């Protein structure tokens, strides 16, 4: 069975999810990944799966451009990607994200292949945004995005949502409930694993994610400063983004807080393995909330409990009370209390949470389980 995995642009890192199922199921299905343009600096993530960069085919000279320039160019030339998908004669087309989906939608019509579309969050939320929420200059982009997502909803035989929360958002935005299935993306629990824990003087808290306001960076710094007066600890931030320098300035008076910036994937894993808890205080962003929060599952796969705002699909990525703690979104004093209360737990209790976290990730949110579910869905449509 030939399955075309399609996406507007493919950047690895960070979008490992776009290829991880294909790489794991390559012995069971014949996959090719098609993208308008690509930037892949971790080729090992692809396994044996072929990746076709449509823009390279017609204009390899564009490699001299930045990835953002290439993305704009490929978006303006959707026929190229459509033709490449169609020429491969797939038995099924699986598009990631409702936006940038027109090449896949039209290739499905050309070939008669069933179309699956995975909605990840921003694409589903785009259908709920009124034009009045954008400036005049921004309205054409929103209109284009909504056309793509609407076409994906209309054409897809199966719409896969990354959480129950996003499934509900998609339905609110016009998706047919009878065609929606929740498909948790899963994490590689053979790679994200516990390791021998190093001895350290104080407990370690960790944030991993994009350093932006909506990820709650400022909230976490303030909450940690409050909690440190009750329970001494260290807090480390890992991730790139516009708030890296401002976070360093905010934390300048708090020597227990360290801002590392972006780090390689294996370094991120090492930090997860050694942390006592990972904290993700994501806040609402222009009406949109956390779609799923896979970083929570990655941490739990490493045997690390989690603390998070109860935002969007976050609660689906943990077993509240056993593998972590949820707090009210935007309640900074409440977050500070949660940090202090977790740090004050007896070591035996935290050890049990570590075991429960690993078990939850392996049994409920692993890549293996996600692949089994996806393979079953593929076979139903073959």
Secondary structure, DSSP 8 states (H G I E B T S, - for coil): -EEEEEEEEEEETT-THHHHHHHHSTTTSEEEEEEEEEEES-GGGGTT-EEEEHHHHHHGGGGGS-HHHHHHHHHTTHHHHHHHHHHTT-SEEEEESSTT-HHHHHHHHHH--EEEEEE-SHHHHHTT--GGGS-HHHHHHHHHHHHHHHHHHHH-SEEEESSHHHHHHHHHTT--GGGEEE----B-TTTS--------SSEEEEEES--SGGGTHHHHHHHHHHHHTTS-EEEEEE--STTHHHHHHHTTT-TTEEEEES--HHHHHHHHHH-SEEEE----BTTB--S--HHHHHHHHTT-EEEEE--TTGGGGS-BTTTEEEE-TT-HHHHHHHHHHHHTS-HHHHHHHHHHHHHHHHHHSBHHHHHHHHHHHHHHH-
